[in-house]
Amino acid sequence: MEKKHGSGAAGSLGGKGFYIVLFLCAAVIGISVWILFTEAGTNVEDVTTAEEPVEQVSGVSTIMIPAEDTMQAAPEPEAETVTSSQGVESEEANEAAEDEDSETGALDEPETQAAFSETVTEYIWPVQGTVDRPWSIQTLMYDSTMADWRTHDGLDIACAAGTQVLACAGGTVCRLENDDLLGTTVEIDHGNGVHSVYSNLADQPPVSAGQVMAMGDVIGSVGSTALGEVNQVSHLHFSMTKDGLPVDPAGYMPGEAALE
C-alpha cells in the first residue's frame, strides 16, 4: 500500500513539472521575441536617425553648390567693372596723349614753316648777268650746239668765265658730278623739296657732298665744261626743281630776269 501512494505523488509532481517547464519555455520564447522586436525597433530608429544626417548633409550640399557658384560669380562683375574702368582710363589717357601731341604739333608746325620760309622763299641770283636762254619746258627751242629743237630746263645766265658762283640760298650740297652734257655740276638741297643746280662750272669746285652752305657762299666759278652748250656765250647754266620736277628759277629769284 505504501508503494502505491509514493508513485501517485511522483506522477502528480511529474505532471505539474511538465507544465512548469512548458510555461518557462513559453516565457523564454516570449522574452526572446520581445527582445528581438525591441532591438529591431532600435535598429530601425538608428537607421532612421542615421539617414536623417545624410538627408541633411545632402540638403546642405545641394544648398552649398549654388552658394559656391554665387560666390564665384560675384567677383566676375567686379573684375569686369575694374577692367572696364581701366579701359576707360586708358582710352582717356590715350586721348589726352593725342591731344597733347596735337597741341605740340600745332605749336611746332609754325616753327618748321618759319624755318623753311627763311631758306626756301628768300633767294639771291647766283651770278649777275643777262639771260641768254630762258627756261622753257613746254615750248621747244632751237639748240645751236646740238642743232635740234629741244626743251630747256634752266636759265643760261651770260657772264665772264671765272665769275664766282654763289649759293642762291642756304642748304646742303647733295650732288657733285661731271655731267656729260652740262659739265661740272653742283646741286644743293634747300629743304621743303626745293633744289638748285649749278652747271658749266670750272673743274674742281671748292665744295664737297654733304657740305652745309649758307646763302651767298661761293660754290665755284663759271667755266666751259658744258659740252652740250659749247657754242653759246660764256654762261652759268642755272636750274631748279621742286619735288623732283623742273621749275622756272626766275620765279624764285628777286626781281625780274634781264633777257639779252
Backbone bond lengths (Angstrom), bond angles and torsions (degrees), N, CA, C in turn:
res aa  C-N    CA-C-N  psi(-1)  N-CA   C-N-CA  omega(-1)  CA-C   N-CA-C  phi
1 M - - - 1.446 - - 1.490 110.29 -
2 E 1.241 120.93 -40.94 1.459 125.73 179.82 1.505 110.31 -63.20
3 K 1.266 117.83 -38.98 1.442 121.51 179.93 1.484 110.70 -65.11
4 K 1.224 123.56 -39.10 1.455 126.99 178.20 1.502 111.81 -63.94
5 H 1.351 116.21 -40.86 1.464 119.92 -179.90 1.499 109.98 -65.27
6 G 1.308 118.29 -42.33 1.473 121.81 -178.69 1.505 111.40 -62.78
7 S 1.291 121.11 -43.48 1.458 121.19 -177.46 1.485 112.15 -71.17
8 G 1.320 120.65 -26.88 1.478 122.60 176.30 1.482 111.23 -68.98
9 A 1.332 117.29 -40.18 1.480 120.62 179.13 1.492 109.37 -64.96
10 A 1.360 116.29 -42.81 1.470 118.80 -179.70 1.476 111.36 -64.06
11 G 1.328 117.84 -37.54 1.466 119.67 178.76 1.475 112.04 -68.62
12 S 1.308 116.69 -35.58 1.480 119.45 178.28 1.501 110.15 -65.74
13 L 1.351 115.59 -44.31 1.478 119.29 179.97 1.513 109.41 -65.43
14 G 1.353 114.84 -39.05 1.467 116.76 -179.14 1.509 111.73 -63.27
15 G 1.329 120.13 -36.03 1.467 121.77 177.77 1.488 112.16 -68.22
16 K 1.314 116.39 -40.69 1.489 119.41 177.56 1.515 110.95 -67.14
17 G 1.340 117.59 -40.36 1.482 120.58 179.67 1.520 111.37 -59.47
18 F 1.303 116.97 -36.15 1.461 119.73 179.21 1.508 112.06 -62.49
19 Y 1.332 113.48 -43.18 1.470 117.15 -179.87 1.512 111.59 -69.55
20 I 1.306 116.54 -33.83 1.473 119.55 178.20 1.516 109.99 -64.76
21 V 1.337 114.70 -45.74 1.472 118.76 179.12 1.509 110.33 -62.61
22 L 1.337 116.49 -40.75 1.461 120.53 179.33 1.519 111.12 -61.84
23 F 1.359 115.66 -40.25 1.459 120.79 179.50 1.505 110.96 -65.48
24 L 1.347 114.84 -43.16 1.468 118.77 -179.72 1.520 110.44 -62.84
25 C 1.336 114.62 -41.71 1.469 118.03 178.33 1.513 111.30 -61.10
26 A 1.343 117.34 -43.60 1.466 121.12 179.17 1.504 110.29 -62.62
27 A 1.389 114.89 -40.55 1.468 118.82 179.31 1.515 110.90 -62.68
28 V 1.373 113.51 -44.31 1.480 117.12 179.59 1.517 110.84 -61.49
29 I 1.337 115.46 -42.77 1.480 119.07 179.41 1.522 110.51 -62.39
30 G 1.351 115.00 -43.00 1.467 118.82 -179.90 1.509 111.62 -62.11
31 I 1.368 113.45 -44.95 1.481 117.20 -179.90 1.520 109.81 -62.64
32 S 1.349 115.54 -41.94 1.470 119.08 179.66 1.517 111.42 -61.41
33 V 1.350 114.86 -43.28 1.482 118.61 178.33 1.521 110.82 -61.92
34 W 1.336 115.34 -41.69 1.482 119.22 -179.34 1.521 110.94 -63.34
35 I 1.356 113.86 -42.64 1.481 118.90 179.66 1.523 109.91 -62.48
36 L 1.358 115.09 -42.05 1.471 118.23 -179.74 1.518 111.53 -62.66
37 F 1.331 115.32 -45.50 1.475 118.96 179.17 1.520 110.99 -63.67
38 T 1.334 114.92 -38.71 1.472 118.62 179.82 1.520 110.78 -63.74
39 E 1.346 115.87 -46.14 1.470 119.39 178.47 1.519 111.35 -64.72
40 A 1.346 115.19 -38.43 1.466 118.40 178.52 1.517 110.84 -61.32
41 G 1.356 114.93 -43.89 1.470 119.19 178.12 1.509 111.40 -61.70
42 T 1.336 114.95 -40.24 1.480 118.49 178.83 1.511 111.04 -63.86
43 N 1.344 115.65 -41.78 1.462 119.45 178.88 1.507 111.30 -63.33
44 V 1.367 115.01 -40.52 1.470 118.56 177.89 1.508 110.53 -61.82
45 E 1.358 115.85 -44.09 1.462 119.32 178.79 1.511 110.70 -63.59
46 D 1.381 115.10 -40.97 1.457 118.33 179.73 1.504 110.97 -62.57
47 V 1.359 113.90 -42.72 1.468 117.82 179.27 1.506 110.30 -62.61
48 T 1.345 115.33 -44.36 1.464 119.36 179.08 1.512 110.66 -61.60
49 T 1.347 114.22 -44.01 1.469 118.85 179.84 1.522 110.32 -64.49
50 A 1.340 115.78 -38.99 1.461 119.32 -179.66 1.511 111.39 -68.97
51 E 1.343 117.68 -33.07 1.456 120.85 -179.22 1.506 111.49 -72.32
52 E 1.361 114.93 -31.90 1.463 117.57 -176.55 1.522 111.30 -60.30
53 P 1.342 121.20 -45.75 1.473 119.14 176.53 1.513 112.54 -60.39
54 V 1.378 116.16 -34.65 1.454 117.82 179.16 1.500 110.08 -63.49
55 E 1.354 115.29 -43.05 1.457 118.40 178.52 1.523 109.62 -63.86
56 Q 1.323 117.19 -40.51 1.451 120.40 -179.01 1.522 110.04 -67.09
57 V 1.361 114.72 -43.19 1.458 117.46 179.19 1.510 109.95 -62.96
58 S 1.357 114.26 -42.36 1.459 117.90 177.82 1.507 110.62 -61.11
59 G 1.327 114.45 -42.76 1.468 117.87 179.14 1.501 111.43 -64.10
60 V 1.332 116.43 -40.61 1.470 120.03 179.21 1.509 109.66 -65.12
61 S 1.342 116.31 -42.37 1.457 119.53 179.27 1.508 110.76 -61.34
62 T 1.321 115.33 -42.47 1.463 119.22 179.40 1.516 110.74 -62.01
63 I 1.310 116.77 -34.93 1.468 120.26 -179.89 1.521 110.18 -76.76
64 M 1.340 116.92 -37.01 1.460 120.09 -174.82 1.524 112.07 -70.45
65 I 1.310 118.84 -31.45 1.464 120.42 -178.15 1.516 111.34 -61.91
66 P 1.354 118.24 -50.34 1.467 117.04 175.12 1.519 111.70 -61.26
67 A 1.354 115.41 -35.34 1.465 117.55 -178.84 1.514 110.10 -63.43
68 E 1.370 117.46 -40.48 1.464 120.27 178.66 1.508 110.73 -66.23
69 D 1.366 116.06 -40.20 1.468 118.62 177.57 1.505 111.05 -61.62
70 T 1.344 113.88 -41.41 1.464 118.17 -179.75 1.506 110.95 -64.05
71 M 1.364 115.30 -41.44 1.458 118.80 179.08 1.509 111.19 -65.58
72 Q 1.355 118.15 -35.71 1.457 120.23 178.61 1.515 111.00 -73.47
73 A 1.330 116.59 -35.50 1.461 119.55 -178.56 1.510 111.78 -74.18
74 A 1.358 116.16 -25.87 1.461 118.56 -175.70 1.505 113.14 -62.09
75 P 1.378 120.74 -42.84 1.461 118.84 -179.06 1.514 114.14 -67.62
76 E 1.383 117.12 -23.94 1.460 119.06 -175.25 1.516 113.12 -58.93
77 P 1.367 119.47 -48.38 1.464 117.49 177.62 1.509 112.04 -59.62
78 E 1.387 116.75 -35.59 1.460 118.75 179.55 1.514 110.22 -65.16
79 A 1.372 115.91 -42.08 1.461 118.83 179.22 1.516 110.38 -63.54
80 E 1.369 116.60 -41.70 1.455 119.76 178.42 1.513 110.60 -63.56
81 T 1.326 114.91 -39.79 1.461 118.05 -179.99 1.511 110.71 -64.26
82 V 1.352 115.63 -41.79 1.463 119.26 179.90 1.511 109.96 -64.49
83 T 1.374 115.84 -45.17 1.463 119.62 179.58 1.517 110.72 -61.15
84 S 1.328 115.63 -44.47 1.456 119.78 179.41 1.505 110.96 -61.34
85 S 1.334 115.17 -41.15 1.459 119.19 179.37 1.518 110.76 -64.51
86 Q 1.363 115.54 -41.35 1.460 118.64 178.03 1.513 110.59 -64.51
87 G 1.361 115.43 -38.73 1.454 118.58 178.70 1.513 111.60 -62.46
88 V 1.339 115.53 -42.29 1.463 119.26 178.37 1.503 110.66 -63.30
89 E 1.371 114.98 -42.82 1.458 118.25 179.13 1.520 110.58 -63.80
90 S 1.355 117.07 -39.14 1.462 119.90 179.32 1.516 110.76 -64.78
91 E 1.354 116.06 -43.07 1.455 119.30 178.88 1.515 110.51 -62.73
92 E 1.336 115.78 -42.10 1.456 118.96 178.66 1.525 110.58 -63.70
93 A 1.352 116.30 -39.43 1.466 119.66 178.81 1.519 110.60 -64.98
94 N 1.367 116.32 -41.58 1.462 119.58 179.16 1.510 111.21 -64.48
95 E 1.351 115.55 -42.37 1.457 119.13 178.50 1.517 110.77 -62.55
96 A 1.350 115.33 -40.85 1.469 118.75 178.85 1.520 110.27 -63.73
97 A 1.367 116.11 -40.80 1.467 119.49 179.26 1.517 110.75 -64.54
98 E 1.369 115.73 -40.79 1.457 118.79 178.63 1.516 111.03 -64.27
99 D 1.352 115.20 -40.14 1.460 118.62 177.96 1.514 110.87 -62.04
100 E 1.366 115.89 -41.54 1.454 119.36 179.14 1.523 110.82 -64.66
101 D 1.365 115.62 -41.48 1.460 118.77 178.36 1.517 110.96 -63.47
102 S 1.366 114.73 -40.03 1.456 118.57 179.21 1.513 110.62 -63.54
103 E 1.338 115.20 -42.80 1.456 118.75 179.66 1.524 110.33 -65.80
104 T 1.346 116.10 -40.75 1.462 119.64 178.67 1.513 110.73 -63.35
105 G 1.378 115.10 -43.68 1.448 118.63 178.78 1.519 111.54 -63.41
106 A 1.342 115.24 -39.16 1.456 118.81 -179.92 1.512 110.64 -64.91
107 L 1.355 116.40 -32.22 1.457 119.65 179.52 1.519 111.25 -77.84
108 D 1.368 115.63 -36.91 1.461 119.10 -176.72 1.516 112.43 -76.52
109 E 1.338 117.26 -30.90 1.457 120.54 -173.16 1.525 112.91 -59.56
110 P 1.335 120.26 -47.04 1.455 119.39 178.89 1.524 112.28 -59.38
111 E 1.369 117.12 -36.20 1.454 119.48 179.85 1.522 109.92 -64.52
112 T 1.357 117.01 -41.53 1.454 120.40 178.58 1.517 110.85 -63.58
113 Q 1.329 116.51 -44.59 1.449 120.56 178.60 1.520 110.61 -62.12
114 A 1.328 116.72 -38.51 1.458 119.98 179.54 1.519 110.52 -64.88
115 A 1.363 116.48 -40.15 1.458 119.95 179.10 1.520 110.72 -62.91
116 F 1.356 116.86 -42.61 1.449 119.93 178.57 1.522 111.25 -65.51
117 S 1.327 116.11 -37.55 1.455 118.91 -177.67 1.516 110.60 -65.02
118 E 1.347 116.68 -29.36 1.453 119.55 179.43 1.518 111.48 -72.37
119 T 1.338 117.26 -30.98 1.461 119.57 -174.71 1.519 113.41 -104.33
120 V 1.329 117.88 -22.98 1.455 119.91 -173.00 1.526 112.41 -103.00
121 T 1.291 118.70 -34.90 1.466 120.08 -175.53 1.527 113.00 -94.60
122 E 1.318 118.18 -3.02 1.460 120.87 176.91 1.521 109.01 -117.42
123 Y 1.302 116.50 119.41 1.454 121.75 -176.04 1.530 110.01 -135.85
124 I 1.317 114.52 162.20 1.462 121.42 171.98 1.526 108.02 -129.46
125 W 1.298 116.36 157.58 1.453 120.30 176.01 1.523 108.96 -68.61
126 P 1.331 117.75 135.50 1.480 119.85 -179.35 1.531 113.18 -68.76
127 V 1.326 116.20 -30.70 1.480 121.61 174.92 1.526 107.60 -142.67
128 Q 1.314 116.06 161.69 1.456 121.57 174.82 1.532 108.78 -98.72
129 G 1.325 115.44 130.33 1.467 119.90 179.49 1.513 109.83 169.61
130 T 1.319 115.20 -175.86 1.458 121.59 179.21 1.533 109.21 -101.47
131 V 1.329 115.40 154.89 1.458 120.78 -178.25 1.526 108.78 -85.62
132 D 1.334 115.95 113.93 1.466 121.01 179.47 1.527 110.47 -77.23
133 R 1.347 115.68 -42.86 1.474 120.32 177.21 1.527 108.02 -132.34
134 P 1.346 117.06 125.44 1.462 120.20 -178.33 1.534 111.60 -79.86
135 W 1.326 113.02 172.85 1.474 121.10 175.26 1.536 108.13 -74.35
136 S 1.318 118.05 131.40 1.458 121.33 -179.14 1.522 109.07 -152.80
137 I 1.326 115.80 107.39 1.464 121.46 179.27 1.522 111.43 -104.69
138 Q 1.300 117.74 -36.08 1.459 120.75 -177.19 1.532 112.70 -88.55
139 T 1.326 116.39 -24.65 1.472 120.19 -178.30 1.529 109.52 -112.01
140 L 1.329 115.94 130.29 1.462 120.70 178.84 1.530 110.01 -72.70
141 M 1.332 115.72 143.00 1.458 122.85 177.82 1.530 109.06 -124.83
142 Y 1.329 115.23 149.00 1.466 118.63 -179.81 1.513 109.12 -78.54
143 D 1.332 115.49 130.38 1.458 122.33 179.34 1.531 107.78 -105.18
144 S 1.337 115.54 112.81 1.465 119.56 -176.23 1.526 111.75 -68.89
145 T 1.316 118.02 -30.05 1.472 120.08 179.78 1.517 110.83 -73.14
146 M 1.335 117.36 -46.72 1.465 121.69 -177.49 1.528 111.51 -86.73
147 A 1.348 115.70 -11.34 1.471 121.53 178.75 1.531 111.60 57.45
148 D 1.336 116.24 44.06 1.464 120.93 175.88 1.526 109.37 -151.84
149 W 1.325 114.75 178.09 1.457 120.90 178.39 1.526 108.60 -102.20
150 R 1.292 116.95 130.30 1.471 121.22 -177.29 1.532 110.14 -156.07
151 T 1.329 114.77 165.95 1.466 120.58 175.93 1.522 109.48 -77.71
152 H 1.329 114.22 164.96 1.467 119.69 -179.88 1.521 107.93 -134.16
153 D 1.353 117.00 116.88 1.464 120.46 -171.18 1.521 114.08 -91.89
154 G 1.345 118.16 11.36 1.463 119.14 -179.86 1.516 112.19 -152.22
155 L 1.323 113.63 -169.08 1.460 120.84 175.84 1.524 108.21 -110.68
156 D 1.343 116.12 130.95 1.460 120.20 172.50 1.529 106.75 -96.78
157 I 1.349 115.65 103.87 1.465 121.73 -176.34 1.535 108.08 -95.55
158 A 1.333 114.60 115.21 1.473 119.48 -176.99 1.521 110.56 -71.19
159 C 1.320 116.47 129.41 1.463 122.69 176.93 1.517 108.50 -163.85
160 A 1.313 117.14 160.43 1.465 121.44 -175.47 1.522 111.06 -69.97
161 A 1.316 115.12 148.54 1.462 120.51 175.32 1.520 109.71 -59.88
162 G 1.271 117.10 140.11 1.456 123.16 -179.22 1.521 113.34 92.61
163 T 1.351 116.89 -5.37 1.465 120.00 178.02 1.532 109.18 -64.05
164 Q 1.328 116.44 134.07 1.466 119.66 179.34 1.535 109.94 -67.97
165 V 1.314 114.44 138.55 1.468 121.65 178.15 1.527 107.93 -106.54
166 L 1.336 115.98 127.87 1.460 121.51 -175.71 1.524 111.06 -105.84
167 A 1.336 116.26 150.67 1.471 120.96 173.69 1.521 108.10 -68.20
168 C 1.314 116.92 126.18 1.474 119.99 -175.81 1.519 112.01 -71.50
169 A 1.325 117.82 -17.72 1.462 122.46 177.67 1.526 108.22 -162.94
170 G 1.326 116.83 166.00 1.453 120.56 178.56 1.518 111.46 -68.35
171 G 1.328 116.51 148.26 1.460 120.35 178.74 1.512 111.25 173.17
172 T 1.320 116.04 -162.90 1.464 122.67 -177.50 1.521 109.81 -124.44
173 V 1.327 115.92 132.55 1.465 120.09 177.08 1.524 108.40 -66.17
174 C 1.327 116.88 118.89 1.469 120.88 -177.61 1.524 112.71 -111.86
175 R 1.353 117.14 -10.86 1.481 118.82 179.00 1.519 109.15 -152.81
176 L 1.315 114.81 137.59 1.464 122.51 176.98 1.520 106.93 -144.01
177 E 1.354 116.93 110.18 1.457 119.46 -174.68 1.531 110.99 -153.19
178 N 1.323 114.65 170.26 1.456 122.21 175.43 1.523 107.30 -108.94
179 D 1.340 116.69 99.77 1.460 122.09 -177.52 1.528 109.66 -76.63
180 D 1.349 116.57 143.35 1.468 121.17 -176.59 1.527 112.14 -61.22
181 L 1.328 117.66 -38.20 1.455 120.62 -177.65 1.527 113.29 -100.67
182 L 1.355 116.94 -36.72 1.464 120.44 -174.07 1.514 113.01 -99.84
183 G 1.320 119.47 0.11 1.447 122.68 174.09 1.518 113.11 74.64
184 T 1.341 115.58 -153.93 1.469 121.15 -178.00 1.526 108.78 -63.42
185 T 1.358 115.46 125.49 1.465 121.39 -172.74 1.524 110.65 -131.51
186 V 1.337 115.47 138.16 1.470 122.47 174.21 1.520 107.91 -124.23
187 E 1.329 116.28 132.67 1.476 120.75 178.86 1.520 108.94 -120.50
188 I 1.336 115.96 136.17 1.464 122.16 -178.78 1.524 109.05 -120.69
189 D 1.333 115.45 131.82 1.465 122.66 175.83 1.528 108.13 -92.94
190 H 1.341 115.90 117.18 1.463 120.80 -178.54 1.535 112.49 -96.33
191 G 1.318 117.41 2.26 1.460 120.58 -177.31 1.517 111.10 84.10
192 N 1.316 115.32 165.95 1.463 121.95 179.79 1.529 111.85 59.19
193 G 1.343 116.62 25.80 1.461 120.81 176.46 1.510 114.92 81.99
194 V 1.342 118.58 3.51 1.467 121.79 -177.71 1.522 110.13 -98.11
195 H 1.341 116.69 128.20 1.459 123.16 176.76 1.527 108.98 -126.55
196 S 1.312 116.13 146.47 1.476 121.19 172.87 1.519 108.67 -119.21
197 V 1.360 116.54 142.64 1.460 121.95 -174.33 1.538 108.61 -128.10
198 Y 1.330 116.22 130.37 1.465 123.39 -177.14 1.536 107.51 -119.75
199 S 1.329 116.57 116.32 1.471 120.80 -176.44 1.535 110.78 -123.83
200 N 1.356 114.51 170.33 1.467 122.89 -174.87 1.526 111.00 64.14
201 L 1.345 114.87 34.21 1.458 120.13 177.22 1.527 109.85 -83.00
202 A 1.321 115.35 163.07 1.464 120.47 173.68 1.528 108.67 -68.19
203 D 1.335 115.15 157.95 1.467 119.76 -179.80 1.531 111.57 -60.19
204 Q 1.317 114.71 150.57 1.476 123.60 173.81 1.531 112.69 54.89
205 P 1.326 116.86 67.40 1.467 120.05 175.33 1.527 110.70 -65.71
206 P 1.339 118.18 151.05 1.473 121.62 -174.45 1.533 113.57 -82.46
207 V 1.320 117.88 42.10 1.470 121.94 178.09 1.518 108.06 -135.72
208 S 1.315 115.97 166.64 1.471 120.91 178.67 1.521 109.44 -139.86
209 A 1.308 116.39 158.13 1.466 121.33 179.86 1.524 109.91 -61.50
210 G 1.331 115.68 134.81 1.453 121.91 -179.00 1.518 113.44 91.71
211 Q 1.325 117.52 -6.98 1.470 120.88 -179.30 1.526 110.10 -73.99
212 V 1.325 115.73 134.80 1.463 120.98 179.10 1.524 108.54 -87.04
213 M 1.330 115.14 129.15 1.459 121.29 -177.30 1.525 109.74 -114.18
214 A 1.315 115.38 146.55 1.463 121.27 172.20 1.521 108.40 -103.55
215 M 1.314 115.83 158.59 1.460 119.71 177.88 1.539 109.58 -56.45
216 G 1.346 116.89 129.95 1.460 122.09 178.28 1.509 114.28 90.79
217 D 1.361 118.81 -5.26 1.468 120.12 176.82 1.529 109.94 -67.23
218 V 1.312 116.54 144.56 1.462 121.43 179.19 1.523 109.78 -76.97
219 I 1.332 116.12 127.64 1.462 120.58 179.28 1.524 111.55 -111.00
220 G 1.319 116.99 -6.21 1.463 120.04 179.50 1.522 110.32 160.32
221 S 1.328 115.61 -161.09 1.466 121.36 178.93 1.523 109.24 -140.56
222 V 1.334 115.35 158.91 1.457 120.53 -178.53 1.524 109.12 -68.72
223 G 1.347 115.59 134.05 1.460 120.98 -179.81 1.513 110.78 -127.99
224 S 1.338 116.26 -152.53 1.469 122.64 178.92 1.528 109.54 -141.18
225 T 1.323 115.43 44.99 1.465 120.59 -175.53 1.530 113.11 -94.41
226 A 1.346 118.39 -8.14 1.466 120.88 -177.54 1.522 109.56 -83.05
227 L 1.325 117.53 95.02 1.464 121.42 -178.59 1.526 111.73 -65.36
228 G 1.307 117.19 -25.25 1.461 120.03 -179.96 1.518 112.69 -78.33
229 E 1.336 118.66 -6.24 1.467 121.84 179.60 1.537 110.91 -134.74
230 V 1.306 115.41 29.04 1.458 120.27 -173.17 1.526 112.82 -69.05
231 N 1.331 119.86 -24.52 1.462 122.71 -178.47 1.517 112.48 -80.94
232 Q 1.369 117.53 -4.12 1.456 119.67 -179.84 1.527 110.22 -89.46
233 V 1.339 114.04 172.41 1.456 119.33 175.51 1.521 108.69 -66.93
234 S 1.342 116.69 165.24 1.470 120.73 176.42 1.522 108.89 -58.90
235 H 1.319 116.36 131.13 1.480 118.54 -173.37 1.532 110.83 -160.98
236 L 1.325 114.17 167.78 1.476 122.37 170.02 1.516 107.24 -107.24
237 H 1.327 116.36 125.97 1.474 119.69 173.15 1.529 107.13 -87.75
238 F 1.331 115.74 111.34 1.470 121.99 -173.83 1.524 108.84 -119.00
239 S 1.341 115.91 122.05 1.473 120.54 179.92 1.520 110.27 -133.63
240 M 1.344 116.19 164.93 1.472 122.25 178.83 1.516 109.77 -142.22
241 T 1.326 115.70 152.11 1.472 121.85 175.16 1.523 109.50 -131.31
242 K 1.328 114.83 151.22 1.476 122.14 174.97 1.513 107.51 -128.10
243 D 1.332 115.34 115.20 1.466 121.35 -176.64 1.531 110.99 56.67
244 G 1.342 115.55 37.34 1.460 121.00 175.39 1.515 114.82 85.75
245 L 1.327 118.80 -3.93 1.462 122.08 -178.94 1.529 109.66 -106.31
246 P 1.354 118.12 142.42 1.463 120.23 -179.26 1.529 111.81 -68.60
247 V 1.317 115.83 137.59 1.469 122.56 176.81 1.524 108.31 -130.58
248 D 1.324 115.81 159.97 1.462 121.39 -178.98 1.532 109.53 -76.65
249 P 1.331 118.62 114.94 1.459 120.38 179.79 1.520 112.96 -59.22
250 A 1.318 117.32 -28.35 1.470 120.22 -178.17 1.521 110.65 -62.14
251 G 1.335 117.50 -25.86 1.452 119.97 179.27 1.523 112.58 -73.23
252 Y 1.325 119.27 -16.01 1.451 123.74 179.78 1.530 113.00 -100.71
253 M 1.343 116.44 -20.71 1.462 120.45 -175.18 1.524 111.92 -82.33
254 P 1.320 117.52 152.16 1.466 119.44 177.56 1.528 111.13 -73.15
255 G 1.333 116.56 137.36 1.460 120.70 -179.25 1.518 111.32 75.29
256 E 1.299 115.84 -177.13 1.440 122.37 179.89 1.511 110.58 -100.02
257 A 1.344 115.02 144.78 1.458 119.66 -179.89 1.524 109.45 -72.70
258 A 1.337 115.56 139.27 1.462 120.52 177.41 1.512 109.16 -87.47
259 L 1.332 116.12 118.79 1.457 120.85 -179.44 1.520 110.25 -90.74
260 E 1.310 117.18 139.42 1.468 121.51 -178.74 1.523 110.22 -78.97
